[in-house]
Amino acid sequence: MKKSIRSSSGATPCPETTTPSKFTRRSFLSTAAKASAVIMAPMIVPGRVLGRDGGVAPSNRIVMGGIGIGNRGGYVLSCFLPLPDVQFVAICDIKAKRRESVKKMADGQYNNNDCMMYRDLHELLARTDIDAVLIATGPNWHATASTLAAKAGKDVYCEKPCTKNIAQSLALRDVFRRTGRVFQAGTQRRSLPNFMYAIDLARFGKLGRLTTLHAHPGGLGTTTSGWLPEQEAPNVEDVDWDRYLGPAAWRPFNQKLLDGFNFEKGGGLTGGGCLEWGSHCVDLCQWANNADDTAPIEYEPKNGQLHALYPNGAKLVLRNEGWLPLGSCPVRFEGENGWVETGDDGELVASSETLLAGKGAKVSGYPANFHVRNFLDCVKSRAQTRANADVACQAHIACHAANISLHLNRKMKFDPIKNEFLGDEEANRLRSEALREPWRI
């Protein structure tokens, strides 16, 4: 008689037998045929999983995390999430509500609950499965977070302004050169058709020798970040104030500073428009002048404007007034044979209609999807992005130098090779700042 043995867990294992089962040649052949049929049966795998029918195989997806995703970052993330070659898996933010909001956004996109939340960016950067990060913290953190990400082996899409001062601009460039990681500054106008068309007119001689490049800075005033009255700090799990300050000088908690009011965009200076809008418009002028590898050599505040001079003799004018009604962030390029002006409404106006004969379809506003696509393609190819670290470095140096000239309210000369002001010790001290421990990099 067969008897069964029940294990201590309650599970019933196979029954014991006292005699072997009868096993004939016929039963052997039957069993073998069934087993063979199972082994030889094809596995049915959806084509999308293998990368067919418009799908992307998991091995070809770029795994991403986010650091400091607020309003602007949320918009840029919305350009990444629907793309089939992206998988967003983690969010780090010093604010609990923003962590939860981004997790909900990502989980809703993928119909799962997989997006992980972190308060310390080191924990996110330690993940070996993450290929790239979107950094959209306040400007105070941009360069530090980008540097830490590059050293952790991540590619970086970073919102602007990307650096706080000239020294940080050079350091950011150098770390991406050393690590070979891909960097894209969030200056998305470099990827928009109307700006690219106007820049090509300037770069390839259609306007003749360039004489003047005009950039809209969105404001030319400078001030310091200041010290607001102390308020009771929130629970660290809700808002990590110490990490919010990060490399910036310590100051007591104040809700206005947490919300970004007058907080640092350029060293101890908030930077004014020179870094907020200038990191777009000056950057476009640099490109139009084939000056992505240099910066102006003279800066002078003049009649409510900032005038600068490039090594090739072209003049850069930062001004707020006198623009055609072409939307925000306008630029104008003038040459000996003509001029062109454009802005965020997507229209182009030129000295001659023949200059606009080859323009494409109008794209209004300033969508980031073209710029995001350029970044992802370069992550795959390992090519340089349109707004790579070298390009961002030089454009930001031009903005920082202009900002220092405005702050000190005097004309100054600049050496773009040594990256220092000539004979101006006070200006040179503003090229860098001390970083608060332990956020030195």
C-alpha positions as CSV (number, residue, x, y, z in Angstrom):
1,M,0.0,0.0,0.0
2,K,1.2,3.5,-0.8
3,K,1.6,5.9,2.0
4,S,2.1,9.6,1.8
5,I,4.4,11.8,3.9
6,R,3.3,15.3,4.8
7,S,6.2,17.8,5.4
8,S,6.3,20.1,8.3
9,S,5.2,23.0,6.0
10,G,2.0,21.1,5.2
11,A,3.0,20.4,1.6
12,T,2.6,16.9,0.3
13,P,5.6,15.6,-1.6
14,C,5.5,12.8,-4.1
15,P,4.2,9.5,-2.7
16,E,6.6,6.7,-1.7
17,T,6.3,3.4,-3.7
18,T,7.4,0.0,-2.8
19,T,7.5,-1.4,-6.4
20,P,8.6,0.3,-9.6
21,S,5.9,1.4,-12.1
22,K,5.4,-0.8,-15.2
23,F,7.2,1.0,-18.1
24,T,6.8,-0.5,-21.5
25,R,8.5,0.3,-24.9
26,R,5.1,1.7,-26.1
27,S,4.8,4.1,-23.2
28,F,8.4,5.2,-23.6
29,L,7.9,6.1,-27.3
30,S,4.7,7.9,-26.5
31,T,6.3,10.0,-23.7
32,A,9.3,10.9,-25.9
33,A,7.1,12.0,-28.7
34,K,5.1,14.3,-26.4
35,A,8.3,15.8,-24.9
36,S,9.7,16.4,-28.4
37,A,6.6,18.2,-29.4
38,V,6.9,20.5,-26.4
39,I,10.5,21.2,-27.1
40,M,10.1,21.9,-30.8
41,A,7.0,24.1,-30.4
42,P,7.8,27.7,-31.4
43,M,7.6,30.4,-28.7
44,I,5.1,33.1,-29.5
45,V,6.8,36.5,-28.8
46,P,5.1,39.8,-29.7
47,G,7.0,41.6,-32.5
48,R,7.2,44.8,-30.5
49,V,9.3,43.1,-27.8
50,L,11.9,42.2,-30.5
51,G,11.9,45.7,-31.9
52,R,9.5,45.2,-34.9
53,D,6.3,46.9,-35.7
54,G,7.5,50.3,-34.3
55,G,8.6,48.8,-31.0
56,V,12.1,49.1,-29.4
57,A,13.7,46.1,-27.9
58,P,14.6,46.5,-24.1
59,S,18.3,46.2,-25.0
60,N,18.0,49.3,-27.1
61,R,16.1,51.5,-24.7
62,I,17.8,54.3,-22.8
63,V,17.1,53.9,-19.1
64,M,16.8,57.3,-17.5
65,G,16.4,59.0,-14.1
66,G,15.5,62.5,-13.1
67,I,17.0,64.9,-10.6
68,G,15.0,67.9,-9.4
69,I,12.0,67.8,-11.7
70,G,9.6,70.8,-11.2
71,N,7.6,72.8,-13.7
72,R,10.2,73.2,-16.4
73,G,11.6,69.7,-15.8
74,G,8.1,68.3,-15.9
75,Y,7.6,69.7,-19.3
76,V,10.9,68.3,-20.6
77,L,10.2,64.9,-19.0
78,S,6.9,64.9,-20.9
79,C,8.9,65.1,-24.1
80,F,11.0,62.0,-23.0
81,L,8.3,59.8,-21.6
82,P,6.3,58.9,-24.7
83,L,9.4,57.9,-26.7
84,P,9.6,54.2,-27.3
85,D,13.4,54.1,-26.8
86,V,13.2,55.7,-23.3
87,Q,12.5,54.0,-20.0
88,F,12.2,56.4,-17.1
89,V,12.8,54.5,-13.8
90,A,13.7,56.9,-11.0
91,I,13.3,60.4,-9.6
92,C,15.4,62.2,-7.0
93,D,14.1,65.5,-5.5
94,I,14.5,67.3,-2.2
95,K,10.7,67.9,-2.2
96,A,8.4,65.0,-1.3
97,K,5.5,66.3,-3.3
98,R,7.6,66.6,-6.5
99,R,9.0,63.1,-6.0
100,E,5.5,61.8,-5.8
101,S,4.2,63.9,-8.7
102,V,6.9,62.6,-11.0
103,K,6.5,59.0,-9.9
104,K,2.8,59.3,-10.7
105,M,3.6,60.8,-14.1
106,A,6.1,58.0,-15.0
107,D,4.0,55.1,-13.6
108,G,0.9,56.4,-15.5
109,Q,2.9,56.4,-18.7
110,Y,4.0,52.8,-18.3
111,N,1.0,51.5,-16.4
112,N,3.1,50.1,-13.5
113,N,4.4,51.2,-10.1
114,D,8.1,50.8,-10.9
115,C,9.4,54.4,-10.7
116,M,11.7,54.6,-7.6
117,M,12.0,57.8,-5.4
118,Y,15.1,59.2,-3.8
119,R,16.0,62.2,-1.7
120,D,19.8,61.9,-2.2
121,L,21.0,62.1,-5.7
122,H,24.0,59.8,-4.9
123,E,21.6,56.9,-4.4
124,L,20.1,57.4,-7.9
125,L,23.5,57.9,-9.5
126,A,24.8,54.7,-7.9
127,R,22.3,52.6,-9.9
128,T,24.2,50.8,-12.6
129,D,21.1,50.3,-14.8
130,I,20.6,54.0,-15.4
131,D,22.2,55.3,-18.6
132,A,21.2,59.0,-18.5
133,V,19.7,61.6,-16.3
134,L,17.5,64.7,-16.8
135,I,18.7,67.5,-14.4
136,A,16.2,70.3,-13.9
137,T,17.0,71.5,-10.4
138,G,17.5,75.1,-9.6
139,P,20.6,76.6,-11.3
140,N,22.6,76.5,-8.1
141,W,22.8,72.7,-8.5
142,H,23.1,72.3,-12.3
143,A,26.9,72.1,-12.6
144,T,27.5,70.1,-9.4
145,A,24.8,67.5,-10.3
146,S,26.0,67.2,-13.9
147,T,29.6,66.6,-12.7
148,L,28.6,64.0,-10.2
149,A,26.5,62.3,-12.9
150,A,29.3,62.3,-15.5
151,K,31.7,60.8,-12.9
152,A,29.1,58.1,-12.2
153,G,29.1,57.2,-15.9
154,K,25.7,58.8,-16.8
155,D,24.9,60.9,-19.9
156,V,23.3,64.2,-19.0
157,Y,20.5,66.5,-20.3
158,C,20.7,69.6,-18.1
159,E,18.5,72.6,-18.0
160,K,20.0,76.1,-18.1
161,P,21.8,78.2,-16.9
162,C,24.2,75.3,-16.6
163,T,26.9,76.9,-14.4
164,K,27.2,79.6,-11.7
165,N,30.4,81.2,-12.9
166,I,33.3,81.1,-15.3
167,A,35.3,78.5,-13.3
168,Q,32.4,76.1,-13.2
169,S,31.9,76.5,-16.9
170,L,35.4,75.3,-17.5
171,A,35.2,72.5,-15.0
172,L,31.9,71.3,-16.5
173,R,33.5,71.2,-20.0
174,D,36.6,69.4,-18.7
175,V,34.7,66.6,-16.8
176,F,32.7,65.7,-19.9
177,R,35.9,65.7,-22.0
178,R,37.6,63.4,-19.5
179,T,34.7,61.0,-19.0
180,G,33.5,60.8,-22.6
181,R,29.9,61.2,-21.4
182,V,27.2,62.9,-23.6
183,F,26.0,66.3,-22.5
184,Q,23.1,68.4,-23.8
185,A,22.4,71.9,-22.3
186,G,18.7,72.7,-22.3
187,T,19.1,75.5,-24.9
188,Q,16.5,73.9,-27.1
189,R,16.4,76.8,-29.6
190,R,19.6,75.3,-31.1
191,S,17.3,72.5,-32.4
192,L,14.4,74.7,-33.7
193,P,14.0,75.2,-37.4
194,N,13.6,79.0,-37.6
195,F,16.7,79.7,-35.4
196,M,18.7,77.1,-37.2
197,Y,17.8,78.6,-40.6
198,A,18.8,82.1,-39.5
199,I,22.0,80.8,-38.1
200,D,22.9,79.1,-41.3
201,L,22.4,82.4,-43.2
202,A,24.9,83.9,-40.9
203,R,27.4,81.0,-40.7
204,F,27.6,80.3,-44.4
205,G,28.1,83.8,-45.7
206,K,24.6,84.6,-47.0
207,L,24.6,87.9,-45.0
208,G,28.2,88.7,-46.0
209,R,30.8,89.4,-43.3
210,L,29.0,89.6,-40.0
211,T,29.1,93.0,-38.3
212,T,26.7,92.9,-35.4
213,L,24.8,90.1,-33.5
214,H,21.9,91.1,-31.3
215,A,20.7,89.0,-28.3
216,H,17.7,89.6,-26.1
217,P,18.8,89.1,-22.4
218,G,15.4,89.4,-20.8
219,G,16.8,91.9,-18.3
220,L,20.3,93.4,-17.6
221,G,20.1,94.1,-13.9
222,T,22.2,92.1,-11.4
223,T,21.9,91.7,-7.7
224,T,23.0,89.2,-5.0
225,S,20.9,86.4,-3.6
226,G,20.6,88.0,-0.2
227,W,19.6,86.8,3.2
228,L,15.9,86.6,3.9
229,P,14.3,86.3,7.4
230,E,14.5,82.9,9.0
231,Q,11.3,80.8,8.9
232,E,10.6,77.4,10.5
233,A,12.0,74.7,8.3
234,P,9.8,71.9,7.1
235,N,10.4,68.2,8.0
236,V,13.4,67.0,6.2
237,E,11.4,64.3,4.5
238,D,9.1,66.9,3.1
239,V,11.7,69.4,2.1
240,D,15.5,68.8,2.6
241,W,16.6,72.4,3.0
242,D,20.3,71.5,3.5
243,R,20.3,69.6,0.2
244,Y,18.4,72.3,-1.5
245,L,21.2,74.8,-0.7
246,G,23.8,72.1,-1.7
247,P,27.0,73.9,-2.8
248,A,25.6,77.4,-2.1
249,A,26.5,79.4,1.0
250,W,24.3,78.4,3.9
251,R,21.4,80.6,4.9
252,P,18.3,80.1,7.0
253,F,15.2,78.6,5.5
254,N,12.8,80.9,3.8
255,Q,9.9,79.9,1.6
256,K,10.7,82.5,-1.0
257,L,14.2,81.1,-1.5
258,L,12.8,77.6,-1.7
259,D,10.4,78.8,-4.4
260,G,13.4,80.2,-6.4
261,F,12.8,83.9,-5.6
262,N,16.1,85.8,-6.3
263,F,18.2,82.7,-5.7
264,E,21.6,82.1,-7.3
265,K,22.0,81.8,-11.0
266,G,25.5,83.1,-11.3
267,G,27.9,82.9,-8.3
268,G,26.8,85.2,-5.5
269,L,24.9,87.1,-8.2
270,T,21.4,86.1,-9.3
271,G,22.6,86.7,-12.8
272,G,19.7,88.7,-14.1
273,G,18.7,88.1,-17.7
274,C,22.3,87.5,-18.8
275,L,22.1,83.9,-17.7
276,E,18.4,83.3,-17.8
277,W,17.6,84.4,-21.4
278,G,21.2,85.1,-22.4
279,S,22.1,81.4,-22.1
280,H,19.7,81.0,-25.1
281,C,20.2,84.2,-27.1
282,V,23.9,84.7,-26.5
283,D,24.4,81.0,-27.3
284,L,22.7,81.5,-30.6
285,C,24.8,84.5,-31.5
286,Q,28.0,82.5,-30.6
287,W,26.9,79.8,-33.0
288,A,25.9,82.2,-35.8
289,N,29.4,83.8,-35.5
290,N,31.2,80.5,-35.6
291,A,32.4,81.3,-32.1
292,D,31.5,78.2,-30.2
293,D,35.1,77.8,-29.2
294,T,35.7,81.3,-27.9
295,A,34.1,84.3,-26.2
296,P,34.1,88.1,-26.7
297,I,37.3,89.9,-25.7
298,E,35.7,93.2,-24.6
299,Y,32.6,94.0,-22.5
300,E,31.0,97.4,-21.9
301,P,27.8,98.6,-20.4
302,K,26.4,101.3,-22.7
303,N,23.1,103.2,-22.7
304,G,21.1,100.5,-21.0
305,Q,22.7,97.8,-23.2
306,L,25.8,95.6,-23.0
307,H,28.2,95.7,-25.9
308,A,30.8,93.1,-26.5
309,L,33.5,92.5,-29.2
310,Y,34.5,89.2,-30.7
311,P,38.1,88.4,-31.8
312,N,37.0,88.5,-35.4
313,G,35.6,92.0,-35.1
314,A,31.9,91.2,-34.9
315,K,30.0,93.1,-32.2
316,L,27.6,91.5,-29.8
317,V,24.8,93.7,-28.4
318,L,22.6,92.6,-25.5
319,R,19.5,94.7,-25.5
320,N,15.9,94.6,-24.3
321,E,14.3,97.2,-26.6
322,G,13.8,97.7,-30.3
323,W,12.9,94.2,-31.4
324,L,10.4,93.3,-34.1
325,P,7.2,91.6,-32.8
326,L,8.4,88.1,-33.3
327,G,7.9,86.6,-29.8
328,S,10.2,86.0,-26.9
329,C,13.9,85.2,-27.1
330,P,14.6,87.1,-30.3
331,V,18.0,87.3,-32.1
332,R,19.2,89.4,-35.0
333,F,22.2,88.8,-37.2
334,E,23.5,91.7,-39.4
335,G,26.1,91.4,-42.1
336,E,27.5,93.6,-44.8
337,N,25.0,92.2,-47.3
338,G,21.9,91.8,-45.2
339,W,20.2,90.9,-42.0
340,V,17.8,88.4,-40.5
341,E,15.7,88.4,-37.3
342,T,13.6,85.7,-35.6
343,G,12.0,84.7,-32.3
344,D,9.8,82.2,-30.6
345,D,6.8,82.8,-32.8
346,G,8.7,80.9,-35.5
347,E,8.6,83.7,-38.1
348,L,11.7,84.9,-39.9
349,V,12.1,88.5,-41.2
350,A,15.0,89.4,-43.4
351,S,16.4,92.4,-45.4
352,S,15.5,90.5,-48.6
353,E,12.8,87.9,-49.3
354,T,15.4,85.9,-51.4
355,L,17.2,85.1,-48.1
356,L,14.1,83.3,-46.9
357,A,13.5,81.3,-50.1
358,G,14.6,78.0,-48.5
359,K,12.9,78.2,-45.1
360,G,10.8,75.3,-44.0
361,A,7.5,75.0,-42.2
362,K,6.9,77.3,-39.3
363,V,7.3,75.8,-35.8
364,S,6.1,78.3,-33.2
365,G,6.8,78.4,-29.5
366,Y,9.9,76.7,-28.2
367,P,9.2,73.0,-28.0
368,A,12.0,70.8,-26.5
369,N,11.1,67.6,-28.4
370,F,13.6,68.3,-31.3
371,H,16.4,68.9,-28.7
372,V,15.4,65.8,-26.7
373,R,15.6,63.7,-29.9
374,N,19.1,65.1,-30.7
375,F,20.2,64.1,-27.2
376,L,18.9,60.5,-27.4
377,D,20.4,60.0,-30.8
378,C,23.8,61.1,-29.6
379,V,23.5,58.9,-26.5
380,K,23.2,56.0,-29.0
381,S,25.9,57.2,-31.5
382,R,28.2,58.8,-28.9
383,A,28.4,61.9,-31.1
384,Q,28.5,65.4,-29.8
385,T,25.0,67.0,-29.2
386,R,24.1,70.5,-30.6
387,A,24.5,72.0,-27.1
388,N,27.4,69.9,-25.9
389,A,29.6,70.8,-22.9
390,D,32.2,72.6,-24.9
391,V,29.5,74.8,-26.6
392,A,27.7,75.4,-23.3
393,C,31.0,76.3,-21.6
394,Q,31.8,79.1,-24.0
395,A,28.3,80.5,-24.2
396,H,28.0,80.6,-20.4
397,I,31.5,82.2,-20.1
398,A,30.3,85.0,-22.4
399,C,27.2,85.5,-20.3
400,H,29.1,85.4,-17.0
401,A,31.7,87.9,-18.3
402,A,28.9,90.2,-19.5
403,N,27.2,89.9,-16.1
404,I,30.4,90.8,-14.3
405,S,30.9,93.9,-16.5
406,L,27.3,95.0,-15.7
407,H,27.7,94.3,-12.0
408,L,30.9,96.4,-11.8
409,N,29.5,98.8,-14.3
410,R,32.7,99.3,-16.3
411,K,34.4,98.4,-19.5
412,M,36.8,95.4,-19.3
413,K,38.9,93.3,-21.5
414,F,38.9,89.5,-21.4
415,D,41.4,86.9,-22.6
416,P,39.3,83.9,-23.9
417,I,42.4,81.7,-23.9
418,K,43.4,82.2,-20.3
419,N,39.7,83.0,-19.4
420,E,40.6,85.9,-17.2
421,F,40.0,89.7,-17.3
422,L,43.1,91.8,-18.1
423,G,44.3,94.0,-15.3
424,D,41.1,93.8,-13.3
425,E,41.6,91.9,-10.0
426,E,38.1,92.6,-8.7
427,A,36.5,91.2,-11.9
428,N,38.8,88.1,-11.7
429,R,37.6,87.3,-8.2
430,L,34.1,87.0,-9.5
431,R,35.1,84.2,-11.9
432,S,34.6,81.6,-9.2
433,E,33.3,81.1,-5.7
434,A,33.9,78.8,-2.7
435,L,31.6,75.7,-2.6
436,R,30.0,74.6,0.7
437,E,31.2,71.3,2.2
438,P,30.6,68.5,1.4
439,W,29.5,69.6,-2.1
440,R,33.0,70.3,-3.5
441,I,33.7,68.3,-6.6
